[in-house]
């Protein structure tokens, strides 16, 4: 069974995954696939079930139902096979605070079964590629938050995993550290590693991900490439327009029904629109009617964040389910 | 690399991180040494009646406490979760953790015993039986500490939970009062206490005299307790470690 699936291009396959905590349904028939060598962003609001999914895929908790296959193995049935081929970076940087950085990496190598010489060489290699050589002899607990995060990711790569799970990798990091981490992720993906990413940072997801799944209330509500997800909200959502004279919001909105919302910012109207062509036609008619003309206009492609917010709006649940 | 090699790696790391620290070694030695010295100063001839019991008590308290501290600390720091994400079985983790806790208990007990032999002239009638008592006690009580502490989140919870059985065990296990002098109604309870049989082995090993005249019964019961705790520890760890 392992070999059949190994030969395919699917690294992670999940079908009908279910998990409940008492009466609370955390995952309700979740299905998705992650292609090898891709970055898969698993997005959703707090309590959507993202961490529950990762915990099941990594063998930390048991599922109630459904099928899970990682690199051809099922972590519930063959945990050692699967765990030896995946790397996991949890939301918290969880290496041993009292151990020196080099020792932390070597210990992880030992636990993952690397022979002595190889784990020493691998530890040096990772310290170097994550820019931590100077801190090799410092205890992990003494590092800055950014450095801790980097070493935690390095530790997850000690055994050269084929699939890397990253749960909120840049949470709490400053901008340069987060940017540097994204660079590391790109590098390991270019080396052929598959990355399963959960993040609240949608800019990060848009920048890194090939494929996206959006989880809301334990159900997948959208799945596809980043471009496909974005088309869910139309090709263009936002217009910036400068009129020749003063314009009232109510007049603008009543003359242009294709405008969903309008906000004036430093003399420029920022318009959230339903349809670009319709809006432009209505704007021209509005100008003609009120004796204005358009001095400047700019259009902005929708971002993944726009798509995400729109999806959340479509699937808003009044009960606000929240996972444990 | 086999699961056994990984268990040894876990154990080495724990000794490096926790058990090898001088304050812990001192704590593990000072408490029983002062207690035995107090008894010795009061009754130089009678200290031998309680010294093996105090060594057994030290194993019980020291090993369960240390296992509890390590497990709850690692739970809080997230490092236990880190270990659970690695390709090691729950049994491997339990074995590794118990091994380091047991090594700590055995090391401190050996230093204490050598001190008693050298400075107070404690006899060692059967060193082999004494050694087996130390090893079985250290292993059994380490496993007991792991089983109890994995079910809770904080050290104080683990200590509170463990004190429910540790103090009653002291009372019924012949630590301060020889089995032969115990009231008849306590004896059946004493027989089902793991501490009783460890203390019996230590008494037989030191003075050659105990309630059981032969080491076979306490040895067999101690081995059974050890096997039973081994069997329970893996599933308990799997069930509670991520909670």
HADDOCK unambig.tbl for C-alpha pairs under 7 A between the chains (distance, minus, plus):
assign (segid A and resid 58 and name CA) (segid B and resid 85 and name CA) 6.53 0.50 0.50
assign (segid A and resid 60 and name CA) (segid B and resid 84 and name CA) 6.88 0.50 0.50
assign (segid A and resid 60 and name CA) (segid B and resid 85 and name CA) 6.87 0.50 0.50
assign (segid A and resid 60 and name CA) (segid B and resid 242 and name CA) 6.89 0.50 0.50
assign (segid A and resid 79 and name CA) (segid B and resid 87 and name CA) 6.87 0.50 0.50
assign (segid A and resid 80 and name CA) (segid B and resid 87 and name CA) 4.46 0.50 0.50
assign (segid A and resid 80 and name CA) (segid B and resid 88 and name CA) 6.46 0.50 0.50
assign (segid A and resid 83 and name CA) (segid B and resid 85 and name CA) 6.61 0.50 0.50
assign (segid A and resid 83 and name CA) (segid B and resid 86 and name CA) 5.72 0.50 0.50
assign (segid A and resid 83 and name CA) (segid B and resid 87 and name CA) 4.87 0.50 0.50
assign (segid A and resid 84 and name CA) (segid B and resid 86 and name CA) 6.76 0.50 0.50
assign (segid A and resid 84 and name CA) (segid B and resid 87 and name CA) 5.15 0.50 0.50
assign (segid A and resid 94 and name CA) (segid B and resid 77 and name CA) 6.39 0.50 0.50
assign (segid A and resid 94 and name CA) (segid B and resid 78 and name CA) 5.14 0.50 0.50
assign (segid A and resid 94 and name CA) (segid B and resid 79 and name CA) 5.24 0.50 0.50
assign (segid A and resid 94 and name CA) (segid B and resid 82 and name CA) 6.52 0.50 0.50
assign (segid A and resid 95 and name CA) (segid B and resid 79 and name CA) 5.85 0.50 0.50
assign (segid A and resid 96 and name CA) (segid B and resid 79 and name CA) 6.40 0.50 0.50
assign (segid A and resid 98 and name CA) (segid B and resid 17 and name CA) 6.51 0.50 0.50
assign (segid A and resid 110 and name CA) (segid B and resid 6 and name CA) 6.84 0.50 0.50
assign (segid A and resid 110 and name CA) (segid B and resid 9 and name CA) 6.69 0.50 0.50
assign (segid A and resid 111 and name CA) (segid B and resid 6 and name CA) 5.48 0.50 0.50
assign (segid A and resid 111 and name CA) (segid B and resid 9 and name CA) 6.90 0.50 0.50
assign (segid A and resid 111 and name CA) (segid B and resid 86 and name CA) 6.91 0.50 0.50
assign (segid A and resid 112 and name CA) (segid B and resid 86 and name CA) 6.58 0.50 0.50
assign (segid A and resid 112 and name CA) (segid B and resid 87 and name CA) 6.34 0.50 0.50
assign (segid A and resid 113 and name CA) (segid B and resid 1 and name CA) 4.78 0.50 0.50
